[in-house]
Amino acid sequence: MTFRSYMTIALDEARAAGERGEVPVGAVIVGPQGVLAQAGNRTRAMNDPTAHAEMLAIRAACAALGQERLTGCDLYVTLEPCPMCAAAISNARIARLYYGAADPKSGGVSQGPRIFAHPQCHHVPQVYDGIDATASEALLKDFFAQRR
């Protein structure tokens, strides 16, 4: 079986989020049947602090499948998930998490609270970091440089 990365779709979603004035983070969820959902950050557009790309993609994928679990699905996201999103990834039972840039300030997987390392975490996905990290980091750096 050949590995296929879907990070290009997540990067497209991140670019679109940045063009909308949102922090440029994008996510895509893939199941055995292919792409189930994709999203970019929409916290400002929706006036919702939980409208992170991962949360929106998880909600859409669950709706598409008509179930609350995403067992056997993969999540690609351009930035290391925050603690809220990491908990949602665990609760959704996502099998594999692929992310681009590390987030030393707000990350919840390899940085900060390391949600998946807690004994209260009932499901731990396989985690692969650094996927297209350079492109993910560049989007974020450019976005914040324009606002300074």
Residue pairs with C-beta under 8 A, 6 or more apart in sequence:
5 76
5 98
5 131
5 132
6 28
6 30
6 35
6 74
6 76
6 98
7 76
7 78
7 98
7 100
7 131
7 132
8 132
9 26
9 28
9 35
9 38
9 76
10 26
10 27
10 28
10 38
10 53
10 76
10 77
10 78
10 100
11 26
11 78
11 100
11 132
11 135
11 136
11 139
12 26
13 26
13 27
13 28
13 38
13 39
13 40
13 53
13 78
14 24
14 25
14 26
14 40
14 41
14 53
14 78
14 136
14 139
15 24
15 26
15 139
16 26
16 40
17 23
17 24
17 25
17 26
17 40
17 41
17 42
17 53
18 24
18 139
18 142
18 143
20 40
20 42
20 44
20 45
21 44
22 40
22 41
22 42
22 43
22 44
22 45
23 41
23 43
23 140
23 143
24 40
24 41
24 78
24 139
24 140
24 143
25 40
25 41
25 52
25 53
25 77
25 78
25 79
26 38
26 39
26 40
26 41
26 53
26 77
26 78
27 38
27 39
27 40
27 53
27 54
27 56
27 57
27 75
27 76
27 77
27 78
28 35
28 37
28 38
28 39
28 57
28 75
28 76
28 77
29 35
29 36
29 37
29 38
29 57
29 58
29 60
29 61
29 70
29 73
29 74
29 75
29 76
29 94
30 36
30 73
30 74
30 75
30 76
31 61
31 65
31 70
31 72
31 73
31 74
32 72
36 60
36 61
36 64
36 65
36 70
36 73
37 56
37 57
37 58
37 59
37 60
37 61
37 64
38 57
38 60
39 53
39 54
39 56
39 57
39 60
40 53
40 56
41 51
41 52
41 53
42 48
42 51
42 56
43 49
43 50
43 51
43 52
45 51
50 84
52 81
52 82
52 84
52 85
53 77
53 78
54 75
54 77
54 81
54 85
54 88
54 89
55 84
55 85
55 88
57 75
57 77
58 70
58 75
58 88
58 89
58 92
58 94
61 70
61 73
62 68
62 69
62 70
62 92
68 92
69 92
69 93
70 92
70 93
70 94
70 95
71 93
71 95
72 95
73 92
73 94
73 95
74 94
74 95
74 96
74 97
74 98
75 89
75 94
75 96
75 97
75 98
75 125
76 98
76 99
76 131
77 85
77 97
77 98
77 99
77 100
78 99
78 100
78 101
78 132
78 135
78 136
78 139
79 99
79 100
79 101
79 103
79 107
79 136
79 140
80 99
80 101
80 102
80 103
80 107
80 108
80 109
80 110
80 111
80 129
81 89
81 97
81 99
81 107
81 108
81 109
82 103
82 106
82 107
82 108
83 108
83 112
83 113
83 115
84 108
85 108
86 108
86 109
86 115
86 116
87 108
87 115
87 121
89 97
89 125
90 115
90 116
90 121
90 122
90 123
90 124
90 125
91 122
91 123
93 123
94 125
95 125
95 126
96 125
96 126
96 127
96 128
97 109
97 125
97 126
97 127
97 128
98 128
98 129
98 131
99 109
99 127
99 128
99 129
99 131
100 129
100 130
100 131
100 132
100 133
100 135
100 136
100 137
101 133
101 136
101 137
101 140
102 110
102 111
102 129
102 130
102 133
103 111
104 111
105 111
106 112
108 114
108 115
109 115
109 116
109 127
109 129
110 127
110 129
115 121
116 124
116 125
116 127
